[in-house]
């Protein structure tokens, strides 16, 4: 599509957006409330902010309040009896999330479960899928992995008696580049092959927004004799996936970012079908992983159900599941592929404006230009652009905040902007560009 700098085009794109009505299903924070946290607000009370932080915490689905109130009412009215007799009985409550989650990540319903938090799930899954030997013990991650992933794999290596300094292979971009090339990843897997036990990357890197090629990387790990797991924190609800067909061994994700499940929302896990009946896999067990047919017999022996539920050790927290259920209803109606199409347009429109701003800045001062470190190829990124400001990054952040924007700053000079297709607009991106144009 050909873009122009005219505000009229942004209005036109919003008017013709088939997903525009989904914004009305979310609570968008008011610019007045956000600005008033640090200084008297210059914004009228009813003006929504330009919320570009959906890659950190998604906006609240309006229906979440209704659904939570229903569960609170059932708790007050029925207490323990709500497990079987509530409007939405609590005993099978988590089963409602299987279908929507499976459709989002391209899995069979039996392969997914909502449970725990992201890093807890990574540890639970590595109990089963990181089984090092004296000769095959290394774990491969990206050097810019989210810190919690780094801590998790290092502690797993240490737990098994290996030195993380030698057990963890950290993939770094080529000099002068910000993202990893798929060929370099595949070559590293081949190189480390005999010693490699697990490849575990973030499907979409939190810092650069790079979307890794899951299928060939997974295939390369298997060819090398290793397993492949994926952190979907910035991928679930952001990009379409086919984890079952791509043969990933396992994956885990949080639900408070693009999935709009609320702060600290219950997370999720995927275990490929071929592992579900493998009784040789070690795992940490609890009563909720028991076959439901025998769960309440309260016997001493664990009988795992042949679904991903077998990795769930505890009964799920209903009040944490409920907001996520409200959001997943919206995803099912909108469709991840429709959302992806709009995300491609939003990020391309933002990219156009950044490039246009750079052409207007003097070549004599290259440090004043804004560098996009997210891949230019739209097939290698999600709904997220990371911008590097070599000069005055804090001034750029302040300019965006002064325009009523909420965005994410990463030290020392990266601003991450995540235009979420469910609730962000082209007009908002135009306003962001206008704010950045005033940064010297």
QUINORJO-V611685 format. One record per pair of residues at least 24 apart in sequence whose C-alpha atoms are under 8 Angstrom apart, sorted by the first residue. I is the first residue (numbers start at 1). GAP is how many residues later the second one is. D is the distance in whole Angstrom. If there is no record, write none. Layout:
i->(I & I)
gap->(GAP & GAP)
d->(D & D)
//
This chain:
i->(3 & 3 & 5 & 5 & 7 & 7 & 10 & 10 & 10 & 11 & 11 & 13 & 14 & 14 & 14 & 19 & 19 & 19 & 19 & 20 & 20 & 20 & 22 & 22 & 22 & 22 & 23 & 23 & 23 & 24 & 25 & 25 & 25 & 26 & 26 & 26 & 26 & 26 & 27 & 27 & 27 & 27 & 28 & 28 & 29 & 31 & 31 & 35 & 35 & 43 & 49 & 49 & 49 & 50 & 50 & 50 & 50 & 50 & 51 & 51 & 51 & 51 & 51 & 52 & 52 & 52 & 52 & 52 & 52 & 52 & 52 & 52 & 53 & 53 & 53 & 53 & 53 & 53 & 54 & 54 & 54 & 54 & 54 & 54 & 55 & 55 & 55 & 55 & 55 & 56 & 56 & 56 & 56 & 57 & 57 & 57 & 57 & 57 & 57 & 58 & 58 & 58 & 58 & 58 & 58 & 58 & 59 & 59 & 60 & 60 & 60 & 61 & 61 & 61 & 61 & 63 & 63 & 64 & 64 & 64 & 64 & 64 & 64 & 65 & 67 & 67 & 67 & 68 & 68 & 68 & 71 & 71 & 90 & 93 & 94 & 94 & 94 & 96 & 97 & 97 & 100 & 100 & 100 & 100 & 101 & 104 & 104 & 104 & 104 & 104 & 105 & 105 & 105 & 105 & 105 & 106 & 106 & 106 & 106 & 106 & 106 & 107 & 107 & 107 & 107 & 107 & 108 & 108 & 110 & 110 & 110 & 110 & 110 & 111 & 111 & 111 & 111 & 111 & 111 & 111 & 112 & 112 & 112 & 112 & 112 & 112 & 112 & 113 & 113 & 113 & 113 & 113 & 113 & 114 & 114 & 114 & 114 & 114 & 115 & 115 & 115 & 115 & 115 & 115 & 116 & 116 & 116 & 116 & 117 & 117 & 117 & 117 & 117 & 117 & 117 & 118 & 118 & 118 & 118 & 118 & 118 & 119 & 119 & 119 & 121 & 121 & 121 & 121 & 122 & 122 & 122 & 122 & 123 & 123 & 124 & 124 & 124 & 125 & 125 & 125 & 126 & 127 & 127 & 127 & 128 & 128 & 128 & 129 & 129 & 129 & 130 & 130 & 130 & 131 & 132 & 132 & 135 & 135 & 136 & 136 & 136 & 136 & 137 & 137 & 137 & 137 & 137 & 137 & 138 & 138 & 138 & 138 & 138 & 138 & 138 & 138 & 139 & 139 & 139 & 139 & 139 & 139 & 139 & 139 & 140 & 140 & 140 & 140 & 140 & 140 & 140 & 140 & 140 & 141 & 141 & 141 & 141 & 141 & 141 & 141 & 141 & 142 & 142 & 142 & 142 & 142 & 143 & 143 & 143 & 144 & 144 & 144 & 145 & 145 & 145 & 145 & 146 & 146 & 146 & 146 & 178 & 178 & 178 & 179 & 179 & 179 & 179 & 179 & 182 & 182 & 182 & 185 & 186 & 186 & 189 & 189 & 189 & 190 & 190 & 193 & 193 & 193 & 193 & 194 & 194 & 196 & 196 & 196 & 197 & 197 & 197 & 198 & 198 & 198 & 198 & 199 & 199 & 199 & 199 & 200 & 200 & 200 & 200 & 201 & 201 & 201 & 202 & 202 & 202 & 202 & 202 & 203 & 203 & 203 & 203 & 203 & 203 & 204 & 204 & 204 & 204 & 204 & 204 & 205 & 206 & 207 & 207 & 208 & 208 & 208 & 208 & 208 & 209 & 209 & 209 & 209 & 209 & 209 & 209 & 209 & 210 & 210 & 210 & 210 & 210 & 211 & 211 & 211 & 211 & 211 & 212 & 213 & 214 & 214 & 215 & 215 & 215 & 218 & 218 & 218 & 219 & 233 & 234 & 235 & 237 & 237 & 238 & 238 & 238 & 238 & 239 & 239 & 239 & 239 & 240 & 240 & 240 & 244 & 244 & 247 & 248 & 249 & 255 & 258 & 259 & 259 & 259 & 260 & 260 & 260 & 261 & 261 & 261 & 261 & 261 & 261 & 262 & 262 & 265 & 265 & 265 & 266 & 266 & 266 & 266 & 269 & 270 & 271 & 273 & 276 & 276 & 276 & 277 & 283 & 284 & 284 & 285 & 285 & 285 & 285 & 286 & 286 & 286 & 287 & 287 & 287 & 288 & 288 & 288 & 288 & 289 & 289 & 339 & 339 & 340 & 342 & 343 & 343 & 343 & 343 & 343 & 344 & 344 & 346 & 346 & 346 & 346 & 346 & 346 & 347 & 347 & 347 & 347 & 348 & 349 & 349 & 350 & 350 & 350 & 351 & 353 & 353 & 354 & 357 & 357 & 367 & 368 & 383 & 383 & 383 & 383 & 384 & 384 & 384 & 384 & 385 & 385 & 385 & 386 & 386 & 386 & 386 & 387 & 387 & 387 & 387 & 388 & 388 & 388 & 389 & 389 & 389 & 392 & 395 & 396 & 396 & 399 & 399 & 399 & 399 & 400 & 400 & 400 & 402 & 403 & 403 & 403 & 405)
gap->(346 & 349 & 348 & 425 & 420 & 423 & 416 & 417 & 420 & 415 & 416 & 413 & 411 & 412 & 413 & 315 & 320 & 402 & 403 & 402 & 403 & 405 & 308 & 312 & 400 & 401 & 399 & 400 & 401 & 399 & 36 & 37 & 38 & 33 & 34 & 35 & 36 & 397 & 32 & 33 & 34 & 35 & 31 & 32 & 30 & 373 & 374 & 366 & 369 & 361 & 355 & 356 & 357 & 354 & 355 & 356 & 374 & 378 & 354 & 355 & 356 & 368 & 373 & 353 & 354 & 355 & 356 & 365 & 366 & 367 & 368 & 372 & 353 & 354 & 355 & 363 & 364 & 365 & 203 & 204 & 206 & 364 & 365 & 366 & 179 & 202 & 203 & 329 & 363 & 200 & 201 & 202 & 352 & 199 & 200 & 201 & 203 & 205 & 206 & 198 & 199 & 200 & 201 & 202 & 203 & 204 & 201 & 203 & 200 & 201 & 202 & 199 & 262 & 265 & 266 & 260 & 263 & 258 & 259 & 260 & 261 & 262 & 263 & 258 & 255 & 256 & 259 & 251 & 254 & 255 & 247 & 248 & 228 & 225 & 222 & 224 & 227 & 229 & 228 & 231 & 228 & 229 & 231 & 232 & 227 & 132 & 133 & 136 & 137 & 232 & 131 & 135 & 136 & 137 & 138 & 134 & 135 & 136 & 137 & 138 & 139 & 135 & 136 & 137 & 138 & 163 & 136 & 165 & 163 & 196 & 197 & 198 & 199 & 159 & 160 & 161 & 162 & 165 & 196 & 197 & 156 & 157 & 158 & 159 & 195 & 196 & 197 & 155 & 156 & 157 & 195 & 196 & 199 & 152 & 153 & 154 & 155 & 202 & 151 & 152 & 153 & 154 & 197 & 201 & 150 & 151 & 152 & 200 & 136 & 137 & 147 & 148 & 149 & 150 & 151 & 115 & 134 & 135 & 136 & 149 & 150 & 29 & 30 & 33 & 131 & 146 & 147 & 148 & 30 & 109 & 129 & 130 & 29 & 33 & 159 & 160 & 187 & 125 & 158 & 186 & 30 & 155 & 156 & 157 & 153 & 154 & 155 & 69 & 98 & 152 & 67 & 68 & 97 & 66 & 28 & 65 & 59 & 60 & 58 & 59 & 60 & 61 & 25 & 30 & 58 & 59 & 60 & 61 & 28 & 29 & 30 & 31 & 57 & 58 & 59 & 60 & 28 & 29 & 30 & 57 & 58 & 59 & 60 & 61 & 28 & 29 & 30 & 31 & 56 & 58 & 59 & 60 & 61 & 27 & 28 & 29 & 30 & 58 & 59 & 60 & 61 & 28 & 29 & 30 & 59 & 60 & 27 & 28 & 29 & 28 & 61 & 63 & 56 & 57 & 60 & 61 & 56 & 59 & 60 & 61 & 30 & 195 & 196 & 29 & 31 & 194 & 195 & 196 & 30 & 31 & 35 & 32 & 31 & 34 & 31 & 32 & 35 & 30 & 34 & 28 & 31 & 32 & 33 & 30 & 31 & 28 & 29 & 30 & 28 & 29 & 30 & 28 & 29 & 30 & 31 & 27 & 28 & 29 & 30 & 28 & 29 & 30 & 31 & 28 & 29 & 30 & 28 & 29 & 30 & 31 & 32 & 27 & 28 & 29 & 30 & 31 & 32 & 28 & 29 & 30 & 31 & 177 & 178 & 29 & 28 & 179 & 209 & 165 & 166 & 167 & 177 & 178 & 165 & 166 & 172 & 173 & 174 & 175 & 176 & 177 & 164 & 165 & 170 & 171 & 172 & 24 & 168 & 169 & 170 & 171 & 168 & 167 & 32 & 34 & 31 & 32 & 33 & 28 & 29 & 30 & 28 & 24 & 24 & 147 & 94 & 99 & 98 & 102 & 144 & 145 & 97 & 101 & 143 & 144 & 96 & 97 & 100 & 28 & 29 & 25 & 24 & 26 & 69 & 162 & 65 & 68 & 69 & 63 & 64 & 67 & 59 & 60 & 62 & 63 & 64 & 66 & 61 & 62 & 55 & 56 & 59 & 51 & 54 & 55 & 58 & 39 & 38 & 37 & 34 & 30 & 31 & 32 & 29 & 28 & 27 & 29 & 25 & 26 & 27 & 28 & 26 & 27 & 28 & 26 & 27 & 28 & 24 & 25 & 26 & 27 & 24 & 25 & 82 & 83 & 81 & 79 & 39 & 40 & 76 & 77 & 78 & 34 & 39 & 37 & 73 & 75 & 79 & 80 & 83 & 36 & 37 & 38 & 72 & 30 & 77 & 80 & 79 & 80 & 83 & 34 & 77 & 80 & 79 & 76 & 80 & 24 & 72 & 35 & 36 & 37 & 38 & 32 & 33 & 34 & 35 & 31 & 32 & 33 & 28 & 29 & 30 & 31 & 27 & 28 & 29 & 30 & 25 & 26 & 27 & 24 & 25 & 26 & 48 & 44 & 40 & 43 & 36 & 37 & 39 & 40 & 32 & 35 & 36 & 33 & 28 & 29 & 32 & 27)
d->(7 & 7 & 7 & 8 & 7 & 7 & 5 & 5 & 7 & 7 & 6 & 7 & 6 & 6 & 7 & 7 & 8 & 8 & 7 & 8 & 8 & 8 & 8 & 8 & 6 & 6 & 6 & 4 & 7 & 8 & 6 & 6 & 7 & 6 & 6 & 4 & 5 & 7 & 6 & 5 & 6 & 6 & 6 & 8 & 8 & 5 & 8 & 8 & 7 & 8 & 5 & 6 & 7 & 6 & 4 & 6 & 8 & 6 & 6 & 5 & 7 & 8 & 7 & 7 & 6 & 5 & 8 & 5 & 5 & 6 & 7 & 8 & 6 & 5 & 6 & 8 & 7 & 6 & 6 & 6 & 8 & 6 & 7 & 6 & 7 & 5 & 6 & 8 & 6 & 7 & 5 & 8 & 8 & 5 & 4 & 7 & 7 & 7 & 7 & 6 & 5 & 6 & 7 & 4 & 7 & 7 & 6 & 8 & 6 & 8 & 7 & 7 & 7 & 6 & 6 & 8 & 6 & 7 & 5 & 8 & 8 & 5 & 8 & 8 & 6 & 7 & 7 & 7 & 6 & 7 & 8 & 7 & 7 & 7 & 7 & 8 & 7 & 8 & 6 & 8 & 6 & 8 & 8 & 6 & 8 & 7 & 6 & 7 & 7 & 7 & 7 & 7 & 5 & 6 & 6 & 8 & 5 & 4 & 5 & 6 & 8 & 6 & 6 & 5 & 8 & 8 & 7 & 8 & 7 & 8 & 5 & 6 & 8 & 5 & 5 & 6 & 6 & 8 & 6 & 5 & 7 & 6 & 5 & 7 & 8 & 5 & 8 & 6 & 5 & 7 & 6 & 6 & 8 & 7 & 6 & 4 & 6 & 8 & 6 & 5 & 5 & 7 & 6 & 6 & 6 & 6 & 7 & 8 & 8 & 6 & 8 & 7 & 6 & 5 & 7 & 8 & 6 & 5 & 5 & 5 & 7 & 7 & 7 & 7 & 6 & 8 & 7 & 7 & 8 & 8 & 8 & 6 & 7 & 8 & 7 & 7 & 8 & 7 & 8 & 8 & 8 & 7 & 6 & 7 & 6 & 5 & 5 & 8 & 7 & 8 & 7 & 6 & 8 & 7 & 7 & 6 & 7 & 6 & 6 & 4 & 5 & 5 & 8 & 6 & 6 & 6 & 5 & 8 & 8 & 5 & 6 & 7 & 6 & 5 & 5 & 7 & 6 & 5 & 6 & 6 & 6 & 5 & 6 & 7 & 6 & 5 & 6 & 7 & 8 & 6 & 5 & 6 & 7 & 7 & 6 & 5 & 6 & 6 & 5 & 5 & 8 & 5 & 5 & 7 & 6 & 8 & 5 & 5 & 5 & 8 & 8 & 7 & 7 & 7 & 7 & 7 & 8 & 8 & 7 & 8 & 7 & 6 & 8 & 7 & 7 & 8 & 8 & 7 & 7 & 7 & 8 & 7 & 6 & 6 & 7 & 6 & 7 & 7 & 6 & 8 & 5 & 7 & 7 & 7 & 7 & 7 & 7 & 6 & 7 & 5 & 6 & 5 & 5 & 6 & 7 & 7 & 6 & 5 & 6 & 6 & 5 & 5 & 7 & 7 & 5 & 6 & 6 & 4 & 6 & 7 & 8 & 6 & 6 & 5 & 8 & 7 & 6 & 7 & 8 & 5 & 5 & 7 & 7 & 7 & 6 & 7 & 8 & 6 & 5 & 8 & 7 & 6 & 5 & 8 & 6 & 6 & 8 & 6 & 6 & 7 & 6 & 6 & 6 & 5 & 7 & 8 & 8 & 5 & 5 & 6 & 7 & 8 & 7 & 8 & 5 & 7 & 8 & 7 & 7 & 6 & 8 & 7 & 7 & 7 & 8 & 7 & 8 & 7 & 6 & 6 & 7 & 6 & 6 & 8 & 6 & 6 & 7 & 6 & 8 & 7 & 7 & 8 & 7 & 8 & 7 & 7 & 7 & 8 & 7 & 6 & 8 & 8 & 5 & 4 & 8 & 7 & 7 & 7 & 6 & 7 & 7 & 8 & 6 & 6 & 8 & 8 & 7 & 6 & 8 & 5 & 6 & 7 & 6 & 7 & 7 & 8 & 8 & 7 & 7 & 5 & 7 & 4 & 6 & 6 & 6 & 8 & 6 & 5 & 5 & 6 & 6 & 8 & 6 & 7 & 8 & 6 & 8 & 5 & 7 & 7 & 5 & 7 & 7 & 8 & 6 & 8 & 8 & 6 & 8 & 6 & 7 & 7 & 7 & 8 & 8 & 8 & 6 & 8 & 8 & 8 & 8 & 6 & 7 & 8 & 6 & 6 & 7 & 6 & 6 & 6 & 8 & 7 & 6 & 4 & 6 & 6 & 5 & 6 & 6 & 6 & 4 & 6 & 5 & 5 & 6 & 8 & 6 & 5 & 7 & 5 & 7 & 8 & 8 & 7 & 6 & 6 & 6 & 7 & 8 & 7 & 6 & 6 & 7 & 8 & 7 & 7 & 6 & 7)
//
